[in-house]
Each structure stands twice: as structure tokens, then as C-alpha cells.
């Protein structure tokens, strides 16, 4: 938004009024006095950083723990990366022109445990014509007769 020279702009969208006023002004000749604000001291909490978290359920996964429920429990396996991490040796780095030591190449072969069974061949025919002598209707009727009734709740008088 452009303003007329000598008229203050109040709708400057966060910019100072000097930016939006006329290009030439007597106020441009007056140097601005900049006072550097002193930096406040770094924030230090008044609470003990080594004290356990109170009133929190952090570390109480799924079960009610009354005694020491707010205590953070560190587990040995719950880390970011291996706990026995060692730094690399600064003298043993790969130097220019040094041969790269790789293991000898071997032919790739899928492990047999992951493989699906082979597709049957055309000559392998399934066994046909197997019949059973069981009478399923009679067997089902006998099973239904001998079965103990379910869900018959006793009604009290």
C-alpha cells in the first residue's frame, strides 16, 4: 500500500512506517538511535533434574504399578543402537589406491526353507475314485442324540 508523502500509514502489514512513507523525507536525515537490549541470563530450572518424574505414567506400560508409578524404568534393550558401540580407529582408514578387501564372490542360491513346493508335472495324476463307507447321515443323527443339551439355564422359583 502506498501512502501520500507526509501522511502516516497505519495499514503497513507489520512494516515500520518509515518503509511505507515517501521516499524523501526530513526524517531520513535523522540517524536512528539503536539501543542493544541486554541478553537475559540462560534459563535454569529450579527443579532437580535427577529427580524421578512424579504423577506420570511414563514407563508403566499396561499394568497398574502403585509403588513408584512415576519412576522412569530404563530397560537394557530399549536403546537407540548397540550399547557396546566403539568409535572407529582414526589410523585405520581407507587410503587412496589401497585395494578393497572383499570376501570371495560365491554363487547365489535361495535357501530351501523359503522355497515353495514344485508344481506337479503332467505325468503326476491325482488318485481318483476313493470312496468312503461311512454313512454321514446316520453318524450325524447318533452324534446329535448323544450330545449334552446346551444353554438350558435353571430357573429358580
Backbone as CSV, one residue per row, in Angstrom:
resi,resn,N_x,N_y,N_z,CA_x,CA_y,CA_z,C_x,C_y,C_z
1,UNK,0.863,-1.164,0.000,0.000,0.000,0.000,0.900,1.214,0.000
2,UNK,0.669,2.103,-0.935,1.433,3.340,-0.993,0.650,4.442,-0.318
3,UNK,1.369,5.303,0.418,0.723,6.407,1.118,1.209,7.715,0.514
4,UNK,0.452,8.752,0.698,0.841,10.084,0.224,2.014,10.585,1.048
5,UNK,2.893,11.410,0.455,4.028,11.946,1.219,3.525,12.773,2.393
6,UNK,4.168,12.563,3.541,3.814,13.321,4.720,2.628,12.778,5.479
7,UNK,1.997,11.707,4.987,0.845,11.123,5.658,1.277,9.780,6.226
8,UNK,0.973,9.551,7.482,1.356,8.285,8.110,0.432,7.161,7.644
9,UNK,1.027,5.986,7.414,0.249,4.817,7.015,0.075,3.932,8.241
10,UNK,-1.155,3.582,8.543,-1.420,2.718,9.686,-1.669,1.278,9.264
11,UNK,-1.844,1.013,7.986,-2.075,-0.350,7.500,-0.836,-0.805,6.736
12,UNK,0.255,-1.065,7.472,1.530,-1.366,6.841,1.898,-2.841,6.899
13,UNK,1.027,-3.673,7.405,1.245,-5.124,7.446,2.535,-5.487,8.175
14,UNK,2.781,-4.905,9.330,3.917,-5.290,10.137,5.198,-4.548,9.809
15,UNK,5.242,-3.723,8.775,6.455,-2.985,8.443,6.438,-1.653,9.169
16,UNK,7.612,-1.067,9.328,7.667,0.223,10.002,7.083,1.296,9.088
17,UNK,6.657,2.376,9.681,6.045,3.442,8.880,7.080,4.125,8.023
18,UNK,8.364,4.012,8.363,9.410,4.637,7.562,9.506,3.985,6.181
19,UNK,9.251,2.660,6.098,9.337,1.956,4.826,8.237,2.370,3.875
20,UNK,7.092,2.716,4.379,5.951,2.982,3.508,5.716,4.467,3.276
21,UNK,6.458,5.329,3.944,6.286,6.761,3.708,6.985,7.146,2.411
22,UNK,6.955,8.389,2.105,7.543,8.874,0.855,9.032,8.583,0.830
23,UNK,9.596,8.555,-0.355,10.999,8.205,-0.497,11.911,9.266,0.116
24,UNK,11.592,10.504,-0.054,12.412,11.573,0.509,11.665,12.194,1.671
25,UNK,12.359,12.288,2.800,11.750,12.871,3.972,12.857,13.428,4.850
26,UNK,12.515,14.425,5.620,13.482,15.010,6.533,13.821,14.037,7.652
27,UNK,12.907,13.116,7.916,13.158,12.125,8.958,14.234,11.126,8.550
28,UNK,14.504,11.002,7.235,15.558,10.104,6.789,16.940,10.636,7.129
29,UNK,17.069,11.961,7.363,18.359,12.551,7.688,18.722,12.373,9.157
30,UNK,17.741,12.164,10.009,17.997,11.992,11.435,18.414,10.542,11.682
31,UNK,19.604,10.317,12.245,20.016,8.924,12.486,19.188,8.304,13.600
32,UNK,18.873,7.043,13.398,18.106,6.321,14.415,19.052,5.866,15.510
33,UNK,18.618,5.968,16.715,19.419,5.527,17.843,19.027,4.086,18.162
34,UNK,19.992,3.198,18.015,19.733,1.779,18.273,20.348,1.407,19.610
35,UNK,19.515,0.964,20.506,19.980,0.536,21.817,19.885,-0.985,21.852
36,UNK,21.029,-1.626,22.007,21.025,-3.088,22.029,20.510,-3.562,23.379
37,UNK,19.526,-4.435,23.330,18.920,-4.956,24.547,19.870,-5.960,25.187
38,UNK,20.057,-5.893,26.493,20.931,-6.887,27.142,20.279,-8.262,27.091
39,UNK,21.120,-9.252,26.878,20.632,-10.618,26.765,20.296,-11.149,28.154
40,UNK,19.088,-11.719,28.327,18.752,-12.244,29.652,19.591,-13.488,29.958
41,UNK,19.791,-13.788,31.223,20.585,-14.977,31.558,19.860,-16.253,31.121
42,UNK,20.648,-17.308,30.903,20.092,-18.573,30.446,19.140,-19.141,31.495
43,UNK,18.043,-19.713,31.036,17.045,-20.257,31.952,17.584,-21.502,32.631
44,UNK,17.486,-21.531,33.919,17.863,-22.698,34.698,16.658,-23.084,35.543
45,UNK,16.230,-24.318,35.427,15.071,-24.780,36.173,15.407,-24.884,37.650
46,UNK,14.426,-24.579,38.484,14.641,-24.675,39.922,14.408,-26.095,40.433
47,UNK,13.946,-26.993,39.558,13.665,-28.366,39.964,14.896,-29.239,39.748
48,UNK,14.968,-30.306,40.514,16.092,-31.232,40.450,16.001,-32.056,39.167
49,UNK,17.009,-31.988,38.284,16.915,-32.758,37.030,17.079,-34.257,37.235
50,UNK,17.643,-34.684,38.358,17.840,-36.115,38.592,16.679,-36.748,39.336
51,UNK,15.696,-35.951,39.757,14.553,-36.498,40.487,13.650,-37.274,39.527
52,UNK,12.996,-38.336,39.997,12.089,-39.079,39.115,10.854,-38.255,38.785
53,UNK,10.222,-38.594,37.658,9.037,-37.891,37.220,7.885,-38.250,38.156
54,UNK,7.202,-37.245,38.698,6.123,-37.520,39.636,4.783,-37.353,38.949
55,UNK,3.839,-38.194,39.334,2.490,-38.100,38.793,2.403,-38.449,37.334
56,UNK,3.320,-39.227,36.835,3.324,-39.581,35.427,3.150,-41.084,35.291
57,UNK,2.649,-41.500,34.157,2.516,-42.924,33.874,3.578,-43.383,32.887
58,UNK,4.615,-42.581,32.716,5.687,-42.948,31.801,6.410,-44.183,32.322
59,UNK,6.506,-45.206,31.508,7.195,-46.424,31.896,6.315,-47.442,32.581
60,UNK,5.013,-47.196,32.691,4.114,-48.159,33.328,3.220,-48.752,32.252
61,UNK,3.784,-49.500,31.359,3.072,-49.984,30.188,2.074,-51.073,30.540
62,UNK,0.782,-50.732,30.542,-0.276,-51.718,30.589,-0.668,-52.256,31.938
63,UNK,0.116,-52.087,32.964,-0.252,-52.642,34.260,-0.272,-51.535,35.292
64,UNK,-1.022,-51.747,36.351,-1.083,-50.770,37.429,0.093,-51.003,38.356
65,UNK,0.890,-49.975,38.558,2.030,-50.071,39.448,1.878,-48.977,40.489
66,UNK,1.494,-49.348,41.682,1.236,-48.358,42.715,2.522,-47.828,43.325
67,UNK,3.426,-48.714,43.694,4.651,-48.283,44.346,5.628,-47.773,43.287
68,UNK,5.955,-46.488,43.331,6.907,-45.913,42.378,6.372,-45.855,40.976
69,UNK,5.090,-45.482,40.801,4.491,-45.478,39.463,5.095,-44.422,38.566
70,UNK,5.630,-43.347,39.131,6.192,-42.289,38.307,7.656,-42.447,38.028
71,UNK,8.272,-43.536,38.472,9.701,-43.727,38.297,9.957,-44.212,36.877
72,UNK,10.877,-43.558,36.219,11.241,-43.968,34.864,12.120,-45.195,34.963
73,UNK,11.717,-46.260,34.298,12.463,-47.508,34.337,13.223,-47.651,33.035
74,UNK,14.530,-47.725,33.142,15.343,-47.887,31.949,15.567,-49.371,31.719
75,UNK,15.271,-49.809,30.515,15.463,-51.205,30.160,16.744,-51.344,29.358
76,UNK,17.404,-52.443,29.520,18.683,-52.633,28.860,18.571,-52.693,27.347
77,UNK,17.504,-53.287,26.832,17.379,-53.453,25.390,16.707,-52.266,24.713
78,UNK,16.176,-51.321,25.481,15.463,-50.183,24.888,16.429,-49.043,24.660
79,UNK,17.338,-49.208,23.723,18.317,-48.181,23.416,18.262,-47.848,21.938
80,UNK,18.872,-46.742,21.600,18.997,-46.372,20.194,20.349,-46.879,19.717
81,UNK,20.374,-48.070,19.205,21.612,-48.635,18.714,22.271,-49.512,19.753
82,UNK,23.370,-50.134,19.382,24.042,-51.040,20.313,24.682,-50.262,21.460
83,UNK,24.672,-50.866,22.656,25.243,-50.197,23.814,26.759,-50.334,23.844
84,UNK,27.306,-51.307,23.152,28.753,-51.513,23.137,29.369,-50.915,21.872
85,UNK,28.936,-49.734,21.522,29.409,-49.080,20.304,30.830,-48.568,20.524
86,UNK,31.702,-48.839,19.567,33.073,-48.359,19.651,33.319,-47.390,18.508
87,UNK,34.151,-46.415,18.763,34.481,-45.434,17.734,35.475,-46.039,16.751
88,UNK,35.444,-45.589,15.502,36.404,-46.130,14.534,37.822,-45.658,14.848
89,UNK,38.777,-46.449,14.419,40.180,-46.134,14.633,40.596,-45.065,13.625
90,UNK,41.097,-43.902,14.051,41.450,-42.856,13.086,42.680,-43.206,12.249
91,UNK,43.495,-44.171,12.679,44.661,-44.549,11.881,44.327,-45.601,10.836
92,UNK,43.215,-46.296,10.973,42.883,-47.394,10.054,41.779,-46.965,9.096
93,UNK,42.050,-45.958,8.285,41.072,-45.535,7.293,41.506,-46.007,5.914
94,UNK,40.609,-45.976,4.954,40.894,-46.448,3.602,41.721,-45.409,2.871
95,UNK,42.917,-45.785,2.491,43.825,-44.850,1.834,43.680,-44.950,0.324
96,UNK,44.084,-43.885,-0.343,43.947,-43.814,-1.798,44.809,-44.880,-2.462
97,UNK,44.209,-45.609,-3.386,44.918,-46.628,-4.125,45.040,-47.950,-3.405
98,UNK,44.593,-48.038,-2.176,44.680,-49.299,-1.436,43.621,-50.261,-1.969
99,UNK,43.958,-51.527,-2.101,42.958,-52.474,-2.620,41.838,-52.687,-1.596
100,UNK,40.647,-52.806,-2.108,39.488,-53.029,-1.259,39.410,-54.507,-0.904
101,UNK,39.358,-54.819,0.373,39.355,-56.219,0.810,37.918,-56.702,0.931
102,UNK,37.479,-57.453,-0.048,36.125,-58.009,-0.055,36.208,-59.524,0.024
103,UNK,35.165,-60.168,0.560,35.181,-61.636,0.561,35.040,-62.168,-0.866
104,UNK,35.480,-63.402,-1.052,35.423,-64.011,-2.381,33.970,-64.179,-2.808
105,UNK,33.642,-63.863,-4.065,32.246,-63.987,-4.516,31.818,-65.445,-4.618
106,UNK,30.583,-65.702,-4.253,30.010,-67.044,-4.341,28.728,-66.979,-5.152
107,UNK,28.322,-68.099,-5.697,27.090,-68.156,-6.485,25.893,-68.016,-5.545
108,UNK,24.900,-67.243,-5.977,23.722,-67.013,-5.145,22.787,-68.211,-5.238
109,UNK,22.260,-68.626,-4.093,21.314,-69.735,-4.061,20.287,-69.440,-2.989
110,UNK,19.020,-69.589,-3.341,17.953,-69.376,-2.374,17.995,-70.471,-1.309
111,UNK,17.709,-70.129,-0.060,17.615,-71.192,0.946,16.375,-72.043,0.690
112,UNK,16.492,-73.337,0.953,15.401,-74.265,0.653,14.190,-74.041,1.547
113,UNK,14.367,-73.430,2.706,13.251,-73.229,3.631,12.245,-72.221,3.077
114,UNK,12.713,-71.261,2.280,11.815,-70.244,1.751,11.128,-70.671,0.458
115,UNK,11.602,-71.729,-0.154,11.063,-72.126,-1.451,9.722,-72.819,-1.315
116,UNK,8.863,-72.557,-2.268,7.573,-73.241,-2.315,7.769,-74.613,-2.955
117,UNK,6.846,-75.531,-2.715,6.995,-76.842,-3.369,6.845,-76.712,-4.885
118,UNK,7.465,-77.633,-5.574,7.457,-77.590,-7.038,6.055,-77.854,-7.582
119,UNK,5.780,-77.321,-8.749,4.498,-77.531,-9.417,4.455,-78.972,-9.908
120,UNK,3.347,-79.694,-9.702,3.309,-81.093,-10.163,3.413,-81.185,-11.684
121,UNK,4.030,-82.249,-12.137,4.213,-82.448,-13.579,2.941,-83.009,-14.191
122,UNK,2.889,-83.024,-15.491,1.710,-83.504,-16.216,1.515,-85.004,-15.982
123,UNK,2.615,-85.727,-15.831,2.512,-87.168,-15.646,1.995,-87.540,-14.258
124,UNK,2.115,-86.631,-13.292,1.665,-86.914,-11.934,0.161,-86.672,-11.846
125,UNK,-0.608,-87.755,-11.856,-2.069,-87.646,-11.786,-2.536,-87.898,-10.362
126,UNK,-3.555,-87.192,-9.897,-4.071,-87.460,-8.559,-4.799,-88.796,-8.510
127,UNK,-4.885,-89.373,-7.325,-5.569,-90.648,-7.149,-7.068,-90.378,-7.246
128,UNK,-7.738,-91.084,-8.139,-9.163,-90.852,-8.371,-9.974,-92.051,-7.888
129,UNK,-11.234,-91.774,-7.538,-12.187,-92.839,-7.228,-12.132,-93.343,-5.803
130,UNK,-11.518,-92.635,-4.881,-11.510,-93.083,-3.488,-12.886,-92.810,-2.899
131,UNK,-13.492,-93.824,-2.296,-14.818,-93.678,-1.700,-14.767,-94.137,-0.254
132,UNK,-15.673,-93.617,0.545,-15.742,-93.994,1.946,-17.010,-94.794,2.200
133,UNK,-16.950,-95.639,3.201,-18.114,-96.455,3.539,-18.911,-95.835,4.681
134,UNK,-18.499,-94.662,5.167,-19.171,-94.033,6.294,-20.496,-93.436,5.849
135,UNK,-21.542,-93.655,6.646,-22.851,-93.070,6.382,-22.935,-91.795,7.232
136,UNK,-22.773,-90.645,6.588,-22.707,-89.378,7.322,-24.049,-88.999,7.950
137,UNK,-25.173,-89.386,7.338,-26.489,-89.042,7.886,-26.709,-89.782,9.207
138,UNK,-26.413,-91.075,9.231,-26.587,-91.853,10.456,-25.614,-91.394,11.536
139,UNK,-24.368,-91.094,11.142,-23.371,-90.651,12.112,-23.767,-89.308,12.725
140,UNK,-24.329,-88.399,11.939,-24.759,-87.102,12.448,-25.955,-87.261,13.393
141,UNK,-26.893,-88.155,13.070,-28.060,-88.386,13.932,-27.632,-88.970,15.271
142,UNK,-26.716,-89.927,15.279,-26.236,-90.533,16.527,-25.514,-89.485,17.368
143,UNK,-24.729,-88.636,16.736,-23.997,-87.599,17.462,-24.950,-86.583,18.078
144,UNK,-26.026,-86.223,17.366,-26.999,-85.270,17.894,-27.783,-85.860,19.061
145,UNK,-28.068,-87.155,19.015,-28.818,-87.790,20.105,-27.969,-87.890,21.367
146,UNK,-26.715,-88.224,21.222,-25.840,-88.413,22.375,-25.288,-87.104,22.948
147,UNK,-25.505,-86.015,22.275,-24.947,-84.729,22.696,-25.664,-84.201,23.935
148,UNK,-24.905,-83.577,24.848,-25.480,-82.982,26.054,-26.110,-81.651,25.649
149,UNK,-27.344,-81.373,26.104,-28.015,-80.100,25.736,-27.230,-78.915,26.262
150,UNK,-27.238,-77.837,25.479,-26.524,-76.631,25.864,-27.480,-75.527,26.223
151,UNK,-27.060,-74.630,27.101,-27.773,-73.398,27.369,-29.106,-73.530,28.082
152,UNK,-29.375,-74.658,28.699,-30.609,-74.764,29.442,-30.356,-74.279,30.859
153,UNK,-30.577,-72.981,31.077,-30.338,-72.405,32.383,-31.456,-72.785,33.340
154,UNK,-31.082,-73.070,34.578,-32.105,-73.435,35.556,-32.800,-72.190,36.044
155,UNK,-34.116,-72.207,36.046,-34.893,-71.072,36.572,-35.267,-71.361,38.012
156,UNK,-35.010,-70.414,38.872,-35.318,-70.583,40.288,-36.731,-70.076,40.564
157,UNK,-37.492,-70.800,41.453,-38.881,-70.379,41.737,-38.943,-69.143,42.615
